[in-house]
Amino acid sequence: MSLEARAGVDVPLFRLIRRLFMKHPVVVGSSFAGLLISHRLARAGIYHLLVGKRPDFHSLRIGESLDFAGTWLLKENFGHLSRFFHRKDQVFALGARGQVLRFDTNSFLADRIAHLLLRGGIGLRNLDFRLIHLDRQGFDGALYDEVIANPHVRRIEADVEAVTYDHHSDRIVELTLHGGARVEPSVVFDATFHRRLIAEAAGVRREDLGGPRVAVFTHLYAVEKNREPANEWEVSTSVLNFGRSVLPPGVEGQGWCIPFRNHVSIGLSILPPNASVSPEELVGQLLEAFKSRGINVVERFPQKGPIVSVPHQYFTHARAAGANWLLAGGACTQIHFFSSTGVTTALGAAEIAVEFLKNPKSAQRYESFLRGLVGGHPIFDEIEERGKNGEISLPLLRRWVRSVFLRTWSCFTISRVPRRRMFANAIYRVFASQLYPIIGRHVTSYYSLTASPVGTGSQPQV
């Protein structure tokens, strides 16, 4: 029996695919990062193969609170999918002793200096800068349908079971699919998430950032659909730092509340508990903790969904690319959930994808961008540690805001637009230099530290 027949696909069609795609780019994995890369290659008119089974788009997804760079790149490239974008006007970091750090992102983005940098320097002239929450539940499925309908994309719904890697040339020579069929790629983009297919085959060292953790999350749903937000927390990201008074003894970590129009994502990332605590108990106490701080989630979203509990690990790799392969998204780097960079790392891989085909050395910019993201990871560890002890301070917030700016400009240093890259490099150097305190003083008016609850009576601004 032929390899094509053993792969379980139509033989004439598979032979056509082999003829078209032998020594062509291959995107492995239909994950979020894989779809973004495939979309970018297709827009550039590059024929390529997308290998991977169709994801289950009905399964529960955390939902994403995006940072500046992730928001702007997503709006710039996927404005036609804006029905999955939802308002993110502020960020609240809630300390264990009632502290509330508030960052008013909308007011900051309305600042004249911010507009000058973004519209003039980066060239985002016709863009709404306001941050968003991304409804991954709907966006991922819509993106998948758009990608596979493109004539430049040929899809094989099969897993890659083996990778042939040549250590001397640092190249991926062959991919063996389930059933025995083989593909010889020109370039491989690894979007296999935590499976880390290519990194494992190439022997790239994984560098863990902290110990293993557990993520527990769920969605709660509104009874009335498409109603307008009534409270400021419904258009904000809220992060809760656990103290011993919040959750059962032995449970440490952070929780989140990410609202959308018809549902809210509630969850927590914790160190493995010392005692046996059920996911239901954790979510219930998390909801009570948010309520005590003025965020009454159940009142606005009373219908409960299933609860998911999964192990996870923050990590990066010693390198992110080789002679003809590149690690993308969660297959490359996973840093703190609360850095809001999950989407940004995937968008970064998509930004560099076309240029990487022509010039593999362009991966140096990509790796520099990733180092910048990983460099900001410790500040979130510190916020988590200090927050659970009620020690959040304005100096800590200033350092967090600086890390946000550095991540933002770092992302644009890998832009496919040369002018944008040059400008972003210049601004990044300013923010990384001794000049930042001068700029930082200007930004301080947009964040505050108080001891008052968020308050369900506060109306969101239009």
C-alpha positions as CSV (number, residue, x, y, z in Angstrom):
1,M,0.0,0.0,0.0
2,S,1.3,3.5,-0.9
3,L,2.2,6.1,1.7
4,E,-0.6,8.3,0.4
5,A,-3.2,5.6,0.9
6,R,-1.9,4.7,4.4
7,A,-2.2,8.4,5.3
8,G,-6.0,8.0,4.7
9,V,-6.3,10.7,2.1
10,D,-7.4,10.7,-1.5
11,V,-4.4,9.4,-3.6
12,P,-4.6,11.7,-6.6
13,L,-5.2,14.8,-4.4
14,F,-2.3,13.8,-2.2
15,R,0.0,13.4,-5.2
16,L,-1.0,16.8,-6.4
17,I,-0.2,18.3,-2.9
18,R,3.1,16.5,-2.9
19,R,3.9,17.9,-6.3
20,L,2.9,21.4,-5.4
21,F,4.4,21.5,-1.9
22,M,7.5,19.5,-2.1
23,K,10.2,21.9,-0.7
24,H,7.5,24.5,0.2
25,P,6.9,26.1,3.6
26,V,5.0,24.0,6.1
27,V,3.1,25.3,9.1
28,V,2.7,22.5,11.7
29,G,-0.2,23.0,14.0
30,S,-3.6,24.6,13.6
31,S,-3.2,26.5,16.8
32,F,-3.7,30.3,17.1
33,A,-0.1,30.9,16.2
34,G,-0.2,28.5,13.3
35,L,-3.3,30.1,11.8
36,L,-1.8,33.6,12.1
37,I,1.4,32.5,10.3
38,S,-0.7,30.7,7.6
39,H,-2.8,33.8,7.2
40,R,0.2,36.0,6.7
41,L,1.9,33.7,4.2
42,A,-1.4,33.5,2.2
43,R,-1.7,37.3,2.1
44,A,1.8,37.4,0.7
45,G,0.7,35.0,-2.0
46,I,2.9,32.2,-0.7
47,Y,1.7,28.6,-1.3
48,H,2.2,26.5,1.8
49,L,1.0,23.4,3.6
50,L,-0.9,23.6,6.9
51,V,-0.6,20.3,8.8
52,G,-2.7,19.6,11.8
53,K,-6.1,18.4,12.9
54,R,-9.0,20.9,13.1
55,P,-9.1,22.2,16.7
56,D,-12.3,21.9,18.8
57,F,-13.5,25.5,18.7
58,H,-16.4,24.6,21.0
59,S,-14.0,23.8,23.9
60,L,-13.6,26.4,26.6
61,R,-10.9,29.0,25.9
62,I,-9.6,31.4,28.6
63,G,-10.2,34.6,26.7
64,E,-7.4,37.1,26.2
65,S,-6.7,40.5,27.7
66,L,-4.4,42.1,25.1
67,D,-1.5,44.4,25.6
68,F,-0.8,47.5,23.4
69,A,1.1,45.7,20.7
70,G,-1.2,42.8,20.5
71,T,-4.2,45.1,20.3
72,W,-2.8,47.3,17.5
73,L,-1.5,44.5,15.4
74,L,-4.7,42.6,15.7
75,K,-6.8,45.6,14.8
76,E,-4.5,46.5,11.9
77,N,-4.7,43.0,10.3
78,F,-8.1,41.7,11.4
79,G,-10.4,44.7,11.6
80,H,-13.0,42.7,9.7
81,L,-13.2,40.3,12.7
82,S,-13.8,43.2,15.1
83,R,-17.1,41.5,16.3
84,F,-14.8,39.5,18.6
85,F,-13.1,42.6,20.1
86,H,-14.4,43.9,23.4
87,R,-13.5,47.0,25.4
88,K,-10.7,47.1,27.8
89,D,-10.7,50.6,29.3
90,Q,-8.7,50.0,32.4
91,V,-6.5,47.5,34.3
92,F,-7.1,46.8,38.0
93,A,-4.5,45.0,40.1
94,L,-6.1,44.0,43.4
95,G,-3.9,43.4,46.4
96,A,-4.6,41.0,49.2
97,R,-5.2,43.8,51.7
98,G,-7.7,45.8,49.7
99,Q,-5.2,47.8,47.6
100,V,-6.4,48.7,44.1
101,L,-3.9,49.7,41.4
102,R,-5.7,51.4,38.5
103,F,-4.2,52.1,35.1
104,D,-6.5,54.2,32.9
105,T,-5.3,53.0,29.5
106,N,-7.9,55.0,27.6
107,S,-6.9,58.3,29.0
108,F,-3.2,57.5,28.4
109,L,-3.9,56.6,24.8
110,A,-5.8,59.9,24.3
111,D,-2.6,61.7,25.3
112,R,-1.1,64.0,22.7
113,I,2.4,62.5,23.0
114,A,1.0,59.0,22.6
115,H,-0.8,60.0,19.5
116,L,2.3,61.6,18.0
117,L,4.4,58.5,18.6
118,L,1.7,56.1,17.3
119,R,0.3,58.0,14.3
120,G,3.4,59.8,13.2
121,G,6.2,57.4,14.1
122,I,4.7,53.9,13.9
123,G,2.2,54.9,11.1
124,L,-1.0,53.7,12.8
125,R,-2.9,56.6,11.3
126,N,-6.4,55.2,11.0
127,L,-6.5,52.9,14.0
128,D,-8.6,53.0,17.2
129,F,-5.8,52.6,19.8
130,R,-8.0,51.5,22.7
131,L,-7.1,48.2,24.2
132,I,-9.3,45.1,23.8
133,H,-10.3,41.8,25.2
134,L,-10.2,39.1,22.5
135,D,-13.0,36.6,22.4
136,R,-10.9,33.6,21.4
137,Q,-14.0,31.3,21.5
138,G,-15.3,33.0,18.3
139,F,-12.2,34.5,16.8
140,D,-10.2,31.3,16.4
141,G,-13.0,29.5,14.5
142,A,-13.5,32.5,12.2
143,L,-9.8,32.7,11.5
144,Y,-9.6,29.0,10.8
145,D,-12.4,29.2,8.2
146,E,-10.8,32.2,6.6
147,V,-7.4,30.5,6.4
148,I,-8.4,27.2,4.9
149,A,-10.6,28.9,2.3
150,N,-7.6,30.7,0.9
151,P,-6.3,29.1,-2.4
152,H,-2.7,29.6,-1.2
153,V,-3.3,27.2,1.7
154,R,-3.3,23.4,1.3
155,R,-4.4,21.6,4.4
156,I,-3.7,18.0,5.6
157,E,-5.7,17.1,8.6
158,A,-3.1,14.8,10.2
159,D,-0.6,14.8,13.0
160,V,3.1,14.9,12.5
161,E,4.5,11.7,14.1
162,A,8.2,12.0,13.4
163,V,10.7,14.7,12.5
164,T,14.0,14.1,10.6
165,Y,16.5,16.7,11.8
166,D,20.1,17.1,10.4
167,H,22.4,18.3,13.2
168,H,25.2,19.4,10.8
169,S,23.0,21.8,8.7
170,D,20.5,22.6,11.6
171,R,17.7,21.8,9.1
172,I,14.4,19.9,9.3
173,V,14.8,17.5,6.4
174,E,11.5,15.6,6.5
175,L,8.2,15.3,8.4
176,T,6.4,12.0,8.7
177,L,2.7,12.2,9.0
178,H,0.3,9.8,10.8
179,G,-0.1,6.8,8.5
180,G,3.5,7.1,7.1
181,A,3.2,9.8,4.4
182,R,6.2,12.1,4.2
183,V,6.7,15.8,3.5
184,E,10.0,17.5,2.6
185,P,9.7,21.1,3.7
186,S,11.7,24.1,2.7
187,V,10.9,25.8,6.0
188,V,8.9,24.6,9.0
189,F,7.0,26.9,11.4
190,D,6.3,25.0,14.7
191,A,3.0,26.0,16.1
192,T,2.3,22.8,18.1
193,F,2.0,24.7,21.4
194,H,3.2,22.7,24.4
195,R,4.0,19.7,22.3
196,R,7.1,21.6,21.1
197,L,7.6,19.2,18.2
198,I,10.5,20.9,16.4
199,A,12.3,22.1,19.6
200,E,12.3,18.5,20.8
201,A,13.6,17.1,17.5
202,A,16.4,19.8,17.3
203,G,17.3,19.3,20.9
204,V,16.8,22.9,21.8
205,R,17.0,23.4,25.6
206,R,13.8,24.5,27.3
207,E,14.4,27.0,30.1
208,D,11.6,26.9,32.7
209,L,10.5,30.1,34.4
210,G,9.6,29.0,37.8
211,G,7.9,25.8,38.9
212,P,4.9,23.9,37.6
213,R,1.5,25.6,38.0
214,V,-2.2,24.8,37.6
215,A,-4.7,26.9,35.7
216,V,-8.4,26.6,36.8
217,F,-10.9,28.6,34.8
218,T,-14.5,28.8,33.7
219,H,-17.0,31.1,31.8
220,L,-20.1,32.6,33.3
221,Y,-22.9,33.8,31.0
222,A,-25.3,36.7,31.0
223,V,-29.1,35.9,30.8
224,E,-29.7,39.0,28.6
225,K,-27.6,38.9,25.5
226,N,-25.8,41.9,23.9
227,R,-26.6,44.2,26.8
228,E,-24.5,47.2,27.5
229,P,-21.9,47.1,30.4
230,A,-23.3,48.7,33.6
231,N,-20.1,48.8,35.7
232,E,-16.5,49.9,35.0
233,W,-15.1,46.4,35.8
234,E,-17.2,45.1,32.8
235,V,-14.8,47.0,30.5
236,S,-11.6,46.3,32.4
237,T,-9.2,43.6,33.2
238,S,-9.1,42.8,36.9
239,V,-6.2,40.8,38.4
240,L,-6.5,39.6,42.0
241,N,-3.4,38.7,44.0
242,F,-4.1,36.0,46.6
243,G,-3.3,36.3,50.3
244,R,-3.9,33.7,52.9
245,S,-7.3,35.4,53.7
246,V,-8.6,34.9,50.1
247,L,-8.2,31.2,49.3
248,P,-7.7,28.0,51.4
249,P,-4.4,27.6,53.1
250,G,-1.6,26.4,50.8
251,V,-3.1,28.0,47.7
252,E,-0.9,30.8,46.2
253,G,-1.2,32.6,42.9
254,Q,-3.3,35.1,41.0
255,G,-6.8,35.3,39.6
256,W,-8.4,37.1,36.7
257,C,-11.7,38.5,35.5
258,I,-11.9,39.2,31.8
259,P,-15.4,40.4,30.8
260,F,-17.0,40.2,27.3
261,R,-20.5,41.3,26.2
262,N,-22.3,38.0,26.8
263,H,-19.9,36.2,29.1
264,V,-16.9,36.6,31.5
265,S,-13.7,34.5,31.8
266,I,-12.9,33.8,35.5
267,G,-9.9,31.8,36.5
268,L,-6.7,31.5,38.5
269,S,-3.1,30.4,38.0
270,I,-1.7,28.8,41.1
271,L,1.2,26.8,42.4
272,P,0.1,23.2,43.0
273,P,-1.9,23.2,46.2
274,N,-0.5,21.5,49.3
275,A,-3.9,20.3,50.3
276,S,-6.7,18.7,48.2
277,V,-8.9,21.6,47.0
278,S,-11.5,21.0,44.3
279,P,-11.7,23.3,41.2
280,E,-15.3,24.2,42.2
281,E,-14.1,25.3,45.6
282,L,-11.4,27.4,44.1
283,V,-13.7,29.2,41.6
284,G,-16.3,29.7,44.3
285,Q,-13.9,31.4,46.6
286,L,-12.4,33.4,43.8
287,L,-15.8,34.8,42.9
288,E,-16.4,35.7,46.6
289,A,-13.0,37.5,46.7
290,F,-13.8,39.5,43.6
291,K,-17.3,40.4,45.1
292,S,-15.7,41.7,48.3
293,R,-13.7,44.1,46.1
294,G,-16.7,45.5,44.3
295,I,-16.7,43.1,41.3
296,N,-20.0,41.1,41.6
297,V,-19.6,38.8,38.7
298,V,-22.5,36.4,39.5
299,E,-25.0,39.3,39.6
300,R,-24.2,40.2,36.0
301,F,-23.3,36.8,34.7
302,P,-25.4,34.3,36.7
303,Q,-25.3,31.2,34.3
304,K,-22.3,29.0,35.1
305,G,-20.3,27.0,32.6
306,P,-18.0,24.0,33.0
307,I,-14.8,24.3,35.0
308,V,-11.5,23.4,33.4
309,S,-8.3,22.5,35.4
310,V,-5.1,22.1,33.5
311,P,-1.4,22.0,34.4
312,H,0.9,24.6,32.8
313,Q,4.4,25.9,32.9
314,Y,6.0,29.2,32.1
315,F,9.1,28.6,29.9
316,T,11.2,29.8,27.0
317,H,13.9,28.2,24.8
318,A,17.6,28.8,24.4
319,R,16.9,29.7,20.8
320,A,13.8,30.2,18.7
321,A,15.0,29.4,15.2
322,G,17.4,27.4,13.0
323,A,18.5,27.2,9.4
324,N,15.0,26.4,8.2
325,W,12.7,26.3,11.2
326,L,11.1,28.7,13.6
327,L,9.3,28.2,16.9
328,A,6.0,30.2,17.2
329,G,3.6,31.1,20.0
330,G,3.3,28.7,22.8
331,A,5.7,26.2,21.2
332,C,8.4,28.8,21.7
333,T,7.7,30.9,24.8
334,Q,5.0,31.1,27.5
335,I,5.4,33.8,30.0
336,H,3.2,35.1,32.8
337,F,-0.6,35.0,31.9
338,F,-1.0,38.5,33.3
339,S,1.6,40.0,31.0
340,S,-1.1,39.8,28.3
341,T,1.5,38.6,25.7
342,G,0.1,35.2,24.6
343,V,-1.4,36.7,21.5
344,T,1.5,39.1,21.0
345,T,4.1,36.3,20.8
346,A,2.0,34.6,18.1
347,L,1.6,37.9,16.2
348,G,5.3,38.4,16.4
349,A,6.0,35.1,14.7
350,A,3.5,36.0,12.0
351,E,5.2,39.4,11.5
352,I,8.6,37.8,10.8
353,A,7.3,34.8,8.8
354,V,7.5,36.1,5.2
355,E,10.9,37.7,5.7
356,F,12.2,34.5,7.4
357,L,11.5,32.6,4.2
358,K,13.8,34.9,2.3
359,N,16.4,35.5,5.0
360,P,16.7,33.1,8.0
361,K,19.0,35.6,9.7
362,S,16.0,37.8,10.3
363,A,15.2,35.4,13.1
364,Q,17.8,37.4,15.2
365,R,15.3,40.2,15.5
366,Y,12.6,37.8,16.5
367,E,14.8,36.2,19.2
368,S,15.7,39.7,20.4
369,F,12.0,40.5,20.7
370,L,11.4,37.3,22.7
371,R,14.2,38.1,25.0
372,G,12.5,41.4,25.7
373,L,9.3,39.6,26.6
374,V,11.0,37.1,28.9
375,G,13.0,39.9,30.5
376,G,9.7,41.4,31.7
377,H,8.6,38.1,33.3
378,P,10.2,38.7,36.8
379,I,8.1,41.9,37.4
380,F,4.9,39.8,37.2
381,D,6.4,37.3,39.7
382,E,7.2,40.2,42.0
383,I,3.7,41.7,41.7
384,E,2.3,38.3,42.5
385,E,4.5,37.8,45.5
386,R,4.1,41.4,46.9
387,G,0.4,41.4,46.1
388,K,-0.4,38.4,48.2
389,N,1.4,40.1,51.1
390,G,-0.4,43.4,50.5
391,E,2.8,45.2,49.5
392,I,1.9,46.6,46.1
393,S,3.4,50.1,45.8
394,L,3.6,52.9,43.2
395,P,7.3,52.3,42.5
396,L,6.4,48.7,41.7
397,L,3.6,50.0,39.4
398,R,6.0,52.3,37.6
399,R,8.4,49.5,36.9
400,W,5.4,47.4,35.6
401,V,4.3,50.2,33.3
402,R,7.9,50.6,32.0
403,S,8.0,46.9,31.2
404,V,4.7,47.3,29.3
405,F,6.3,50.1,27.1
406,L,9.4,48.1,26.5
407,R,7.4,45.0,25.3
408,T,5.3,47.2,23.1
409,W,8.2,48.9,21.2
410,S,10.1,45.6,21.2
411,C,7.3,44.0,19.2
412,F,7.4,46.7,16.5
413,T,11.2,46.2,16.1
414,I,10.3,43.0,14.1
415,S,7.7,44.7,12.0
416,R,7.7,43.9,8.3
417,V,7.6,47.7,7.6
418,P,11.2,49.1,7.6
419,R,10.3,52.6,8.7
420,R,8.3,51.2,11.6
421,R,11.2,49.0,12.7
422,M,13.6,52.0,12.7
423,F,11.3,54.2,14.7
424,A,10.5,51.5,17.2
425,N,14.2,50.7,17.7
426,A,14.9,54.4,18.5
427,I,12.0,54.7,21.0
428,Y,12.9,51.3,22.6
429,R,16.4,52.7,23.3
430,V,14.9,55.8,24.9
431,F,12.6,53.8,27.2
432,A,15.5,51.5,28.1
433,S,17.8,54.4,28.9
434,Q,18.3,56.8,31.8
435,L,15.8,59.1,30.1
436,Y,12.8,57.0,31.1
437,P,12.3,58.7,34.5
438,I,11.5,61.9,32.6
439,I,8.9,60.1,30.5
440,G,7.7,58.1,33.4
441,R,6.7,61.3,35.3
442,H,4.4,62.2,32.5
443,V,2.7,58.8,32.6
444,T,2.1,58.8,36.4
445,S,-1.1,60.8,36.0
446,Y,-2.8,57.8,34.3
447,Y,-2.4,55.4,37.2
448,S,-3.2,55.4,40.9
449,L,-3.1,53.4,44.0
450,T,-6.1,53.4,46.4
451,A,-7.6,51.3,49.1
452,S,-11.2,51.7,47.9
453,P,-13.1,48.9,46.1
454,V,-13.6,49.0,42.3
455,G,-17.3,49.7,42.9
456,T,-20.2,48.2,41.0
457,G,-21.9,51.6,40.9
458,S,-19.2,53.2,38.8
459,Q,-20.4,53.7,35.2
460,P,-18.1,52.9,32.4
461,Q,-17.2,55.8,30.2
462,V,-18.4,55.8,26.6
